[in-house]
């Protein structure tokens, strides 16, 4: 799989790449996921969303994408009773934000390795914890072992 185009998150006035997909759990709750056109191999999901953490709450600000029939996707189809920005109350999980310099590019999903990582723990759209993880030789070694494991077992 090709490295993927990340969503964008505004946090404390700074724009960050978001190596998580908080809109996907919402799609899982729907009767059917919108059929997005895949613009290129770097965006298999077919859309890019913009997010903002404001007052410790996660908001969906925009969704850009084109549907399989060629029409532009309109987020109002997902949230007919709420204009954007929408509180992401469906999302509980961890948001991963790469920080610092790229140490190693990995041509797969969001697997590239950066100096640091900020992890934001969110419960029902509310930010409950921030954790900054510093890159260390151990983390680098662990990522290399995992990458080689995937490559080895994908051959079978």
DSSP file (Angstrom, degrees, kcal/mol; ACC not computed):
  #  RESIDUE AA STRUCTURE BP1 BP2  ACC     N-H-->O    O-->H-N    N-H-->O    O-->H-N    TCO  KAPPA ALPHA  PHI   PSI    X-CA   Y-CA   Z-CA
    1    1 A X              0   0    0      0, 0.0     2,-0.1     0, 0.0     3,-0.1   0.000 360.0 360.0 360.0 143.3    0.0    0.0    0.0
    2    2 A X        -     0   0    0     39,-0.4   107,-1.2   106,-0.2   106,-0.2  -0.435 360.0 -90.3 -75.4 150.3    1.2    3.5   -0.8
    3    3 A X  B     -a  109   0A   0    105,-0.3     2,-0.3    -2,-0.1   107,-0.2  -0.399  55.2-125.5 -56.8 140.7    1.8    6.1    2.0
    4    4 A X        -     0   0    0    105,-2.1     2,-0.4    39,-0.1    39,-0.2  -0.660   9.5-109.3-102.6 149.3   -1.5    7.9    2.5
    5    5 A X        -     0   0    0     37,-3.6     2,-0.1    -2,-0.3    -1,-0.1  -0.589  45.1-132.6 -68.6 124.6   -2.5   11.6    2.4
    6    6 A X        -     0   0    0     -2,-0.4    13,-0.2     1,-0.1    15,-0.1  -0.406   8.9-114.6 -81.0 157.5   -3.2   12.5    6.0
    7    7 A X  E     -B   18   0B   0     11,-1.1    11,-2.3    13,-0.4     2,-0.4  -0.282  38.3-115.3 -68.7 173.1   -6.2   14.4    7.3
    8    8 A X  E     -Bc  17  50B   0     41,-2.3    43,-2.7     9,-0.2     2,-0.4  -0.941  25.8-167.3-120.4 139.1   -5.4   17.8    8.8
    9    9 A X  E     -Bc  16  51B   0      7,-2.7     7,-2.5    -2,-0.4     2,-0.6  -0.991  11.8-150.3-128.2 127.1   -5.8   18.8   12.5
   10   10 A X  E     +Bc  15  52B   0     41,-2.3    43,-2.5    -2,-0.4     2,-0.4  -0.852  26.5 170.6 -91.4 124.4   -5.6   22.3   13.9
   11   11 A X  E >   -Bc  14  53B   0      3,-2.8     3,-2.1    -2,-0.6    43,-0.1  -0.979  65.1 -15.1-140.4 122.1   -4.3   22.2   17.4
   12   12 A X  T 3  S-     0   0    0     41,-0.5     3,-0.1    -2,-0.4    -1,-0.1   0.846 128.3 -53.3  54.1  37.0   -3.3   25.2   19.6
   13   13 A X  T 3  S+     0   0    0      1,-0.2     2,-0.4     0, 0.0    -1,-0.3   0.446 116.9 110.6  81.8  -0.1   -3.2   27.4   16.4
   14   14 A X  E <   -B   11   0B   0     -3,-2.1    -3,-2.8    -5,-0.0     2,-0.5  -0.859  65.4-128.9-111.9 144.9   -0.8   25.0   14.5
   15   15 A X  E     -B   10   0B   0     -2,-0.4     2,-0.3    -5,-0.2    -5,-0.2  -0.781  32.2-178.0 -91.8 129.5   -1.7   22.8   11.5
   16   16 A X  E     -B    9   0B   0     -7,-2.5    -7,-2.7    -2,-0.5     2,-0.2  -0.938  31.0-115.8-127.8 148.3   -0.7   19.1   11.9
   17   17 A X  E     -B    8   0B   0     -2,-0.3     2,-0.6    81,-0.3    81,-0.3  -0.600  32.5-141.9 -71.6 144.6   -0.8   16.0    9.7
   18   18 A X  E     -B    7   0B   0    -11,-2.3   -11,-1.1    -2,-0.2     2,-0.2  -0.945  14.7-167.6-118.4 112.0   -3.2   13.5   11.3
   19   19 A X        +     0   0    0     77,-3.2     2,-0.3    -2,-0.6    78,-0.1  -0.161  69.5  72.4 -91.9  39.6   -2.1    9.9   11.1
   20   20 A X  S    S-     0   0    0     -2,-0.2     2,-0.4    76,-0.1   -13,-0.4  -0.940  73.2-137.3-143.6 161.0   -5.5    8.7   12.2
   21   21 A X    >   +     0   0    0     -2,-0.3     3,-1.3     1,-0.1     4,-0.5  -0.698  24.4 171.3-124.9  78.7   -8.9    8.6   10.5
   22   22 A X  T 3  S+     0   0    0     -2,-0.4     4,-0.4     1,-0.3     3,-0.1   0.612  74.5  63.3 -69.2 -10.7  -11.6    9.7   13.0
   23   23 A X  T >> S+     0   0    0      1,-0.2     4,-1.8     2,-0.1     3,-0.6   0.758  85.7  75.5 -81.0 -23.4  -14.3    9.9   10.3
   24   24 A X  H <> S+     0   0    0     -3,-1.3     4,-1.9     1,-0.2    -1,-0.2   0.881  89.5  54.4 -58.9 -42.1  -14.1    6.2    9.6
   25   25 A X  H 3> S+     0   0    0     -4,-0.5     4,-1.0     1,-0.2    -1,-0.2   0.854 106.9  53.6 -61.2 -30.6  -16.0    5.1   12.8
   26   26 A X  H X> S+     0   0    0     -3,-0.6     4,-0.9    -4,-0.4     3,-0.6   0.923 106.3  51.4 -66.9 -42.9  -18.8    7.4   11.8
   27   27 A X  H >< S+     0   0    0     -4,-1.8     3,-0.6     1,-0.2    -2,-0.2   0.868 104.7  57.7 -60.0 -36.1  -19.0    5.7    8.4
   28   28 A X  H 3< S+     0   0    0     -4,-1.9    -1,-0.2     1,-0.2    -2,-0.2   0.804 103.2  53.8 -65.0 -28.3  -19.2    2.4   10.2
   29   29 A X  H << S+     0   0    0     -4,-1.0    -1,-0.2    -3,-0.6    -2,-0.2   0.723  95.2  88.3 -76.7 -21.9  -22.3    3.6   12.0
   30   30 A X  S << S-     0   0    0     -4,-0.9     3,-0.2    -3,-0.6    48,-0.0  -0.298  88.5-117.9 -75.5 160.5  -24.1    4.5    8.8
   31   31 A X  S    S+     0   0    0      1,-0.3     2,-0.3    -2,-0.0    -1,-0.1   0.840 100.0   5.3 -64.8 -32.2  -26.2    2.1    6.7
   32   32 A X  S    S-     0   0    0     -5,-0.0    -1,-0.3     3,-0.0     2,-0.2  -0.976  76.3-119.5-154.3 139.7  -23.7    2.5    3.9
   33   33 A X        -     0   0    0     -2,-0.3    -5,-0.0    -3,-0.2    -9,-0.0  -0.558  43.1-101.6 -75.3 138.5  -20.4    4.3    3.4
   34   34 A X        -     0   0    0     -2,-0.2     2,-1.2     1,-0.1    -1,-0.1  -0.333  34.2-119.9 -57.1 143.5  -20.3    7.0    0.7
   35   35 A X        -     0   0    0     -3,-0.1    33,-3.0    11,-0.0    34,-0.3  -0.738  37.4-167.5 -91.2  95.5  -18.7    5.6   -2.4
   36   36 A X  B     -I   67   0C   0     -2,-1.2     2,-0.4    31,-0.3    31,-0.3  -0.535  22.4-118.7 -83.1 147.6  -15.8    8.0   -2.9
   37   37 A X        -     0   0    0     29,-3.6     2,-0.8     9,-0.3    29,-0.4  -0.708  27.3-126.4 -79.0 134.5  -13.7    8.1   -6.1
   38   38 A X        -     0   0    0     -2,-0.4     6,-0.1     1,-0.2     3,-0.1  -0.762  21.3-166.3 -84.2 111.7  -10.1    7.3   -5.3
   39   39 A X        -     0   0    0     -2,-0.8     2,-0.3     4,-0.4    -1,-0.2   0.811  66.3 -23.0 -73.0 -28.4   -8.1   10.2   -6.8
   40   40 A X  S >  S-     0   0    0      3,-0.3     3,-1.9    -3,-0.1    -1,-0.2  -0.956  74.2 -87.8-169.3 170.1   -4.7    8.5   -6.6
   41   41 A X  T 3  S+     0   0    0      1,-0.3     3,-0.4    -2,-0.3   -39,-0.4   0.652 118.9  67.8 -67.8 -13.2   -3.0    5.6   -4.7
   42   42 A X  T 3  S+     0   0    0      1,-0.2   -37,-3.6   -38,-0.1    -1,-0.3   0.347 105.3  41.6 -86.3   6.9   -2.0    8.0   -2.0
   43   43 A X    X   +     0   0    0     -3,-1.9     3,-1.3   -39,-0.2    -4,-0.4  -0.401  60.8 160.8-150.2  66.8   -5.7    8.5   -0.9
   44   44 A X  T 3  S+     0   0    0     -3,-0.4    -2,-0.1     1,-0.3    -1,-0.1   0.778  75.7  61.4 -61.3 -27.7   -7.5    5.1   -1.0
   45   45 A X  T 3  S-     0   0    0      2,-0.2    -1,-0.3    -3,-0.1    -9,-0.2   0.746 102.9-133.3 -74.5 -20.6  -10.2    6.4    1.3
   46   46 A X  S <  S+     0   0    0     -3,-1.3    20,-0.7     1,-0.2     2,-0.3   0.474  70.9  66.6  88.7   1.9  -11.2    9.0   -1.3
   47   47 A X  E     - D   0  65B   0     18,-0.2     2,-0.4   -11,-0.1    18,-0.2  -0.964  60.6-145.7-147.4 163.0  -11.4   12.0    0.9
   48   48 A X  E     - D   0  64B   0     16,-2.2    16,-2.8    -2,-0.3     2,-0.3  -0.992  21.4-159.5-131.2 126.5   -9.4   14.3    3.1
   49   49 A X  E     - D   0  63B   0     -2,-0.4   -41,-2.3    14,-0.2     2,-0.4  -0.771   7.4-144.3-106.3 150.2  -11.0   15.8    6.3
   50   50 A X  E     -cD   8  62B   0     12,-2.5    11,-3.0    -2,-0.3    12,-1.5  -0.940  22.1-175.7-113.1 138.8  -10.0   18.8    8.3
   51   51 A X  E     -cD   9  60B   0    -43,-2.7   -41,-2.3    -2,-0.4     2,-0.3  -0.836  11.1-161.0-129.7 161.4  -10.3   18.8   12.1
   52   52 A X  E     -cD  10  59B   0      7,-2.1     7,-2.9    -2,-0.3     2,-0.7  -0.986  14.3-145.4-146.1 138.0   -9.9   21.2   14.9
   53   53 A X  E     +cD  11  58B   0    -43,-2.5   -41,-0.5    -2,-0.3     2,-0.4  -0.923  32.3 168.3 -98.1 117.4   -9.4   20.8   18.7
   54   54 A X  E >   - D   0  57B   0      3,-2.6     3,-1.1    -2,-0.7    -2,-0.1  -0.996  66.8  -7.2-134.2 128.2  -11.2   23.7   20.3
   55   55 A X  T 3  S-     0   0    0     -2,-0.4    -1,-0.1     1,-0.3     3,-0.1   0.888 129.8 -58.3  53.0  41.1  -11.9   23.9   24.0
   56   56 A X  T 3  S+     0   0    0      1,-0.2    71,-2.5    70,-0.1     2,-0.4   0.762 115.1 115.7  60.9  28.4  -10.7   20.3   24.4
   57   57 A X  E <   -DE  54 126B   0     -3,-1.1    -3,-2.6    69,-0.2     2,-0.5  -0.984  64.5-127.8-128.1 142.1  -13.3   19.1   21.9
   58   58 A X  E     -D   53   0B   0     67,-2.9    30,-3.0    -2,-0.4     2,-0.4  -0.764  28.6-172.4 -91.3 123.2  -12.7   17.5   18.5
   59   59 A X  E     -DF  52  87B   0     -7,-2.9    -7,-2.1    -2,-0.5     2,-0.6  -0.942  24.4-134.6-118.6 137.5  -14.6   19.1   15.6
   60   60 A X  E     +DF  51  86B   0     26,-3.0    26,-2.0    -2,-0.4    25,-0.7  -0.813  27.4 176.4 -82.4 121.9  -14.9   18.0   12.0
   61   61 A X  E     -     0   0B   0    -11,-3.0     2,-0.3    -2,-0.6   -10,-0.2   0.821  56.7 -13.3 -99.4 -40.3  -14.4   21.2   10.0
   62   62 A X  E     -D   50   0B   0    -12,-1.5   -12,-2.5     2,-0.0     2,-0.4  -0.991  45.7-151.2-159.2 160.4  -14.5   20.0    6.4
   63   63 A X  E     -D   49   0B   0     -2,-0.3     2,-0.5   -14,-0.2    12,-0.3  -0.970  14.7-166.8-137.6 121.5  -14.5   17.0    4.1
   64   64 A X  E     +D   48   0B   0    -16,-2.8   -16,-2.2    -2,-0.4     2,-0.3  -0.932  33.4 109.3-110.8 130.0  -13.1   17.2    0.6
   65   65 A X  E     -D   47   0B   0     -2,-0.5     8,-2.9     8,-0.3     2,-0.4  -0.950  53.5-115.5 178.2 167.5  -13.7   14.4   -1.9
   66   66 A X  B     -J   72   0D   0    -20,-0.7   -29,-3.6   -29,-0.4     6,-0.2  -0.957  28.1-126.0-121.8 138.7  -15.5   13.3   -5.0
   67   67 A X  B >   -I   36   0C   0      4,-3.2     3,-2.4    -2,-0.4   -31,-0.3  -0.351  32.5-102.4 -78.5 163.8  -18.1   10.6   -5.2
   68   68 A X  T 3  S+     0   0    0    -33,-3.0   -32,-0.1     1,-0.3    -1,-0.1   0.777 121.9  58.4 -57.9 -28.4  -17.8    7.7   -7.6
   69   69 A X  T 3  S-     0   0    0    -34,-0.3    -1,-0.3     2,-0.1     3,-0.1   0.451 121.8-105.3 -83.3   1.7  -20.4    9.4   -9.9
   70   70 A X  S <  S+     0   0    0     -3,-2.4     2,-0.2     1,-0.3    -2,-0.1   0.311  78.6 128.5  96.8  -8.7  -18.2   12.5  -10.2
   71   71 A X        -     0   0    0      1,-0.1    -4,-3.2    -5,-0.1    -1,-0.3  -0.507  66.6-103.3 -80.5 150.5  -20.2   14.8   -8.0
   72   72 A X  B     -J   66   0D   0     -6,-0.2    -6,-0.2    -2,-0.2     2,-0.2  -0.498  39.7-111.0 -69.4 138.9  -18.4   16.7   -5.2
   73   73 A X        -     0   0    0     -8,-2.9     2,-0.5    -2,-0.2    -8,-0.3  -0.523  27.8-155.8 -71.4 135.7  -19.1   15.2   -1.7
   74   74 A X    >   -     0   0    0     -2,-0.2     3,-2.4     1,-0.1     4,-0.4  -0.959  10.1-151.9-115.6 114.0  -21.3   17.4    0.5
   75   75 A X  G >> S+     0   0    0     -2,-0.5     4,-1.9     1,-0.3     3,-1.2   0.707  90.7  77.7 -59.1 -18.3  -20.8   16.8    4.3
   76   76 A X  G 34 S+     0   0    0      1,-0.3    -1,-0.3     2,-0.2     6,-0.1   0.755  83.6  65.3 -62.0 -22.3  -24.4   17.9    4.7
   77   77 A X  G <4 S+     0   0    0     -3,-2.4     3,-0.4     1,-0.2    -1,-0.3   0.843 107.9  39.6 -66.4 -32.3  -25.4   14.4    3.5
   78   78 A X  T <4 S+     0   0    0     -3,-1.2     2,-0.3    -4,-0.4    -2,-0.2   0.841 129.9  28.4 -82.4 -35.3  -23.8   13.0    6.6
   79   79 A X    ><  +     0   0    0     -4,-1.9     3,-1.1     1,-0.1    -1,-0.2  -0.621  66.2 162.8-127.8  70.3  -25.0   15.7    9.0
   80   80 A X  T 3  S+     0   0    0     -3,-0.4    -1,-0.1    -2,-0.3    -4,-0.1   0.757  80.2  42.7 -65.2 -23.5  -28.3   17.1    7.6
   81   81 A X  T 3  S+     0   0    0      1,-0.1     2,-0.4     2,-0.0    -1,-0.2   0.458 111.9  56.9-101.2  -1.6  -29.3   18.6   11.0
   82   82 A X  S <  S-     0   0    0     -3,-1.1     2,-0.1    -6,-0.1    -1,-0.1  -0.982  70.8-143.5-134.7 122.9  -25.9   20.1   11.9
   83   83 A X        -     0   0    0     -2,-0.4     2,-0.1     2,-0.1    -3,-0.0  -0.504  49.0 -60.8 -76.9 154.5  -23.8   22.6    9.9
   84   84 A X  S    S+     0   0    0     -2,-0.1   -23,-0.1     2,-0.1     2,-0.1  -0.486 109.7  64.6 -70.5 147.1  -20.0   22.2   10.0
   85   85 A X  S    S-     0   0    0    -25,-0.7     2,-0.4    -2,-0.1   -24,-0.2   0.466  75.2-175.0 -75.6 146.9  -18.1   22.3   12.3
   86   86 A X  E     -F   60   0B   0    -26,-2.0   -26,-3.0    -2,-0.1     2,-0.2  -0.938  29.5-116.3-115.4 131.5  -19.6   19.2   13.9
   87   87 A X  E     -F   59   0B   0     -2,-0.4     2,-2.0   -28,-0.2   -28,-0.2  -0.501  25.7-132.3 -63.7 128.2  -18.5   17.8   17.3
   88   88 A X    >   +     0   0    0    -30,-3.0     3,-1.8    -2,-0.2    -1,-0.1  -0.389  48.1 152.9 -83.4  61.2  -17.1   14.3   16.7
   89   89 A X  T 3   +     0   0    0     -2,-2.0    -1,-0.2     1,-0.3    37,-0.1   0.637  65.6  64.9 -69.5 -12.9  -19.0   12.7   19.5
   90   90 A X  T 3  S+     0   0    0     -3,-0.2     2,-0.5    34,-0.1    -1,-0.3   0.647  86.6  91.5 -78.4 -15.8  -18.9    9.4   17.6
   91   91 A X    <   +     0   0    0     -3,-1.8    34,-2.1   -33,-0.1     2,-0.4  -0.725  40.2 160.4 -96.9 124.1  -15.1    9.2   18.0
   92   92 A X        +     0   0    0     -2,-0.5     2,-0.3    31,-0.2    31,-0.2  -0.986  43.2  67.1-131.0 123.6  -13.4    7.5   20.8
   93   93 A X  E    S-G  122   0B   0     29,-2.4    29,-3.1    -2,-0.4     2,-0.5  -0.990  81.3 -50.0 162.6-161.5   -9.8    6.6   20.3
   94   94 A X  E     -G  121   0B   0     -2,-0.3     2,-0.5    27,-0.2    27,-0.2  -0.928  34.6-153.3-114.8 130.3   -6.3    7.9   19.8
   95   95 A X  E     -G  120   0B   0     25,-2.9    25,-2.7    -2,-0.5     2,-0.5  -0.873  14.2-152.3 -97.8 132.4   -5.3   10.5   17.3
   96   96 A X  E     -G  119   0B   0     -2,-0.5   -77,-3.2    23,-0.2     2,-0.5  -0.928  12.4-175.7-112.7 125.0   -1.6   10.3   16.2
   97   97 A X  E     -G  118   0B   0     21,-2.7    21,-2.9    -2,-0.5     2,-0.2  -0.969  20.5-137.2-119.5 117.0    0.2   13.4   15.0
   98   98 A X  E     -G  117   0B   0     -2,-0.5   -81,-0.3   -81,-0.3     2,-0.3  -0.510  25.8-169.3 -71.5 141.3    3.8   13.1   13.7
   99   99 A X  E     +G  116   0B   0     17,-2.8    17,-2.3    -2,-0.2    16,-0.3  -0.944  40.4   7.5-130.7 151.9    6.2   15.8   14.9
  100  100 A X  E    S-     0   0B   0     -2,-0.3     2,-0.1    15,-0.2     3,-0.0  -0.322 102.8 -13.9  80.5-161.8    9.7   16.8   14.0
  101  101 A X  E     -     0   0B   0      1,-0.1    14,-1.8    13,-0.1     2,-0.5  -0.426  68.9-106.6 -79.3 149.1   11.7   15.6   11.1
  102  102 A X  E     -G  114   0B   0     12,-0.2    12,-0.3     1,-0.2     3,-0.2  -0.641  34.8-178.7 -70.8 121.8   10.9   12.6    9.0
  103  103 A X  E     +     0   0B   0     10,-2.9     2,-0.3    -2,-0.5    11,-0.2   0.811  68.9   7.0 -92.3 -36.8   13.5    9.9   10.0
  104  104 A X  E     -G  113   0B   0      9,-2.1     9,-3.0     2,-0.0     2,-0.4  -0.929  65.9-139.9-152.6 124.3   12.3    7.2    7.7
  105  105 A X        -     0   0    0     -2,-0.3     2,-0.5     7,-0.2     7,-0.1  -0.694  18.1-167.1 -81.5 130.4    9.8    7.1    4.8
  106  106 A X        -     0   0    0     -2,-0.4     2,-2.3     3,-0.1     6,-0.3  -0.986  19.5-140.1-120.5 124.1    7.7    3.9    4.7
  107  107 A X  S    S+     0   0    0     -2,-0.5     2,-0.3     4,-0.1     3,-0.1  -0.316  75.0  85.6 -81.5  56.9    5.7    3.4    1.6
  108  108 A X  S >  S-     0   0    0     -2,-2.3     3,-2.1     1,-0.2  -105,-0.3  -0.830  96.7 -61.2-161.9 115.5    2.7    2.1    3.4
  109  109 A X  B 3  S-a    3   0A   0   -107,-1.2  -105,-2.1    -2,-0.3    -1,-0.2  -0.154 107.4 -30.3  52.9-128.7   -0.3    3.8    5.1
  110  110 A X  T 3  S+     0   0    0   -107,-0.2    -1,-0.3     1,-0.1    -3,-0.1  -0.239 101.6 119.1-112.3  40.4    0.8    6.1    7.9
  111  111 A X    <   +     0   0    0     -3,-2.1    -1,-0.1    -5,-0.3    -2,-0.1   0.460  32.2 123.5 -92.1  -2.2    3.9    4.0    8.8
  112  112 A X        -     0   0    0     -6,-0.3     2,-0.5    -3,-0.2    -7,-0.2  -0.248  61.4-123.2 -59.8 152.1    6.6    6.6    8.2
  113  113 A X  E     -G  104   0B   0     -9,-3.0   -10,-2.9   -15,-0.0    -9,-2.1  -0.875  29.9-176.9-109.9 123.8    8.8    7.2   11.2
  114  114 A X  E     -G  102   0B   0     -2,-0.5   -12,-0.2   -12,-0.3   -14,-0.1  -0.675  39.8-105.9-113.8 167.0    9.2   10.8   12.7
  115  115 A X  E    S+     0   0B   0    -14,-1.8    20,-2.4   -16,-0.3     2,-0.3   0.905  99.7   5.6 -58.3 -44.3   11.3   12.2   15.5
  116  116 A X  E     -GH  99 134B   0    -17,-2.3   -17,-2.8    18,-0.2     2,-0.4  -0.866  62.6-151.9-137.5 168.1    8.4   12.6   17.8
  117  117 A X  E     -GH  98 133B   0     16,-2.0    16,-3.5    -2,-0.3     2,-0.5  -0.989   7.0-149.9-145.2 134.6    4.7   11.8   18.0
  118  118 A X  E     -GH  97 132B   0    -21,-2.9   -21,-2.7    -2,-0.4     2,-0.5  -0.925  14.7-162.0-103.5 126.7    1.8   13.4   19.8
  119  119 A X  E     -GH  96 131B   0     12,-3.4    12,-2.6    -2,-0.5     2,-0.6  -0.943   1.5-164.2-111.5 126.1   -1.0   11.1   20.8
  120  120 A X  E     -GH  95 130B   0    -25,-2.7   -25,-2.9    -2,-0.5     2,-0.6  -0.943   8.9-149.9-111.3 119.3   -4.3   12.6   21.7
  121  121 A X  E     -GH  94 129B   0      8,-2.8     7,-3.0    -2,-0.6     8,-1.3  -0.796  19.1-172.5 -91.2 124.8   -6.7   10.4   23.6
  122  122 A X  E     -GH  93 127B   0    -29,-3.1   -29,-2.4    -2,-0.6     2,-0.5  -0.955  13.1-167.2-122.7 134.4  -10.3   11.3   22.8
  123  123 A X  E >  S- H   0 126B   0      3,-2.7     3,-1.8    -2,-0.4   -31,-0.2  -0.970  78.2 -25.1-123.8 115.9  -13.5   10.0   24.4
  124  124 A X  T 3  S-     0   0    0     -2,-0.5   -32,-0.2     1,-0.3    -1,-0.1   0.866 129.5 -46.3  49.5  42.7  -16.8   10.7   22.6
  125  125 A X  T 3  S+     0   0    0    -34,-2.1   -67,-2.9     1,-0.2     2,-0.5   0.424 115.4 115.0  86.6  -0.5  -15.3   13.8   21.0
  126  126 A X  E <   -EH  57 123B   0     -3,-1.8    -3,-2.7   -69,-0.2     2,-0.5  -0.903  66.3-128.0-109.2 127.4  -13.6   15.2   24.1
  127  127 A X  E     + H   0 122B   0    -71,-2.5    -5,-0.2    -2,-0.5     3,-0.1  -0.591  35.8 164.9 -71.5 121.6   -9.9   15.4   24.5
  128  128 A X  E     +     0   0B   0     -7,-3.0     2,-0.3    -2,-0.5    -6,-0.2   0.588  58.1  18.4-114.5 -16.1   -8.9   13.7   27.7
  129  129 A X  E     - H   0 121B   0     -8,-1.3    -8,-2.8     2,-0.0     2,-0.4  -0.978  50.4-159.3-159.9 142.1   -5.1   13.2   27.4
  130  130 A X  E     - H   0 120B   0     -2,-0.3     2,-0.4   -10,-0.2   -10,-0.2  -0.989  15.9-180.0-120.0 131.9   -2.1   14.3   25.5
  131  131 A X  E     - H   0 119B   0    -12,-2.6   -12,-3.4    -2,-0.4     2,-0.6  -0.987  13.9-156.1-134.3 124.7    1.0   12.2   25.4
  132  132 A X  E     - H   0 118B   0     -2,-0.4     2,-0.6   -14,-0.2   -14,-0.2  -0.885  10.7-160.1-100.2 124.9    4.2   13.1   23.5
  133  133 A X  E     - H   0 117B   0    -16,-3.5   -16,-2.0    -2,-0.6     2,-0.3  -0.914   7.5-146.4-108.3 123.3    6.3   10.1   22.5
  134  134 A X  E     - H   0 116B   0     -2,-0.6   -18,-0.2   -18,-0.2     5,-0.1  -0.672  23.6-111.2 -87.6 138.2   10.0   10.8   21.8
  135  135 A X        +     0   0    0    -20,-2.4     2,-0.3    -2,-0.3    -1,-0.1  -0.447  43.8 175.5 -65.6 139.2   11.7    8.7   19.2
  136  136 A X     >  -     0   0    0     -2,-0.1     4,-2.4     1,-0.1     5,-0.2  -0.932  46.8-104.1-139.4 162.2   14.2    6.4   20.6
  137  137 A X  H  > S+     0   0    0     -2,-0.3     4,-2.7     1,-0.2     5,-0.2   0.869 121.7  55.4 -55.9 -35.3   16.5    3.6   19.2
  138  138 A X  H  > S+     0   0    0      2,-0.2     4,-2.8     1,-0.2    -1,-0.2   0.937 108.0  46.4 -64.5 -45.9   14.1    1.1   20.8
  139  139 A X  H  > S+     0   0    0      2,-0.2     4,-2.4     1,-0.2    -2,-0.2   0.908 113.1  50.4 -62.2 -40.8   11.1    2.5   19.0
  140  140 A X  H  X S+     0   0    0     -4,-2.4     4,-2.2     2,-0.2    -2,-0.2   0.937 111.9  47.3 -62.1 -46.1   13.0    2.6   15.7
  141  141 A X  H  X S+     0   0    0     -4,-2.7     4,-2.5     1,-0.2    -2,-0.2   0.915 111.1  51.5 -61.0 -43.7   14.1   -1.0   16.1
  142  142 A X  H  X S+     0   0    0     -4,-2.8     4,-2.3     1,-0.2    -1,-0.2   0.908 109.9  49.3 -60.5 -42.3   10.6   -2.1   17.0
  143  143 A X  H  X S+     0   0    0     -4,-2.4     4,-2.3     2,-0.2    -1,-0.2   0.893 111.1  49.8 -65.7 -38.5    9.2   -0.4   13.8
  144  144 A X  H  X S+     0   0    0     -4,-2.2     4,-2.5     2,-0.2     5,-0.2   0.919 110.2  49.8 -65.8 -43.1   11.9   -2.0   11.7
  145  145 A X  H  X S+     0   0    0     -4,-2.5     4,-2.3     1,-0.2    -2,-0.2   0.919 112.0  48.5 -60.8 -43.8   11.1   -5.5   13.1
  146  146 A X  H  X S+     0   0    0     -4,-2.3     4,-2.4     2,-0.2    -2,-0.2   0.909 110.9  50.5 -63.8 -42.3    7.4   -4.9   12.4
  147  147 A X  H  X S+     0   0    0     -4,-2.3     4,-2.3     1,-0.2    -2,-0.2   0.930 112.4  46.0 -61.9 -45.8    8.0   -3.8    8.9
  148  148 A X  H  X S+     0   0    0     -4,-2.5     4,-2.7     2,-0.2    -1,-0.2   0.873 110.4  54.4 -65.6 -36.8   10.2   -6.8    8.1
  149  149 A X  H  X S+     0   0    0     -4,-2.3     4,-2.6    -5,-0.2     5,-0.2   0.936 109.6  47.4 -60.7 -46.6    7.6   -9.1    9.7
  150  150 A X  H  X S+     0   0    0     -4,-2.4     4,-1.8     1,-0.2    -2,-0.2   0.916 113.7  47.5 -61.6 -43.5    4.9   -7.7    7.4
  151  151 A X  H  X S+     0   0    0     -4,-2.3     4,-0.7     2,-0.2    -1,-0.2   0.913 113.0  48.6 -64.1 -42.2    7.1   -8.1    4.4
  152  152 A X  H >< S+     0   0    0     -4,-2.7     3,-0.8     1,-0.2     4,-0.2   0.946 116.6  40.5 -63.0 -49.8    8.1  -11.6    5.3
  153  153 A X  H >< S+     0   0    0     -4,-2.6     3,-1.0     1,-0.2    -1,-0.2   0.694 104.1  66.4 -78.7 -17.7    4.5  -12.9    6.0
  154  154 A X  H 3< S+     0   0    0     -4,-1.8    -1,-0.2    -5,-0.2    -2,-0.2   0.726  91.9  65.4 -72.8 -17.9    3.0  -11.0    3.0
  155  155 A X  T <<        0   0    0     -3,-0.8    -1,-0.2    -4,-0.7    -2,-0.2   0.659 360.0 360.0 -74.4 -15.2    5.0  -13.3    0.8
  156  156 A X    <         0   0    0     -3,-1.0    -1,-0.2    -4,-0.2    -2,-0.2   0.442 360.0 360.0-100.1 360.0    3.0  -16.3    2.0
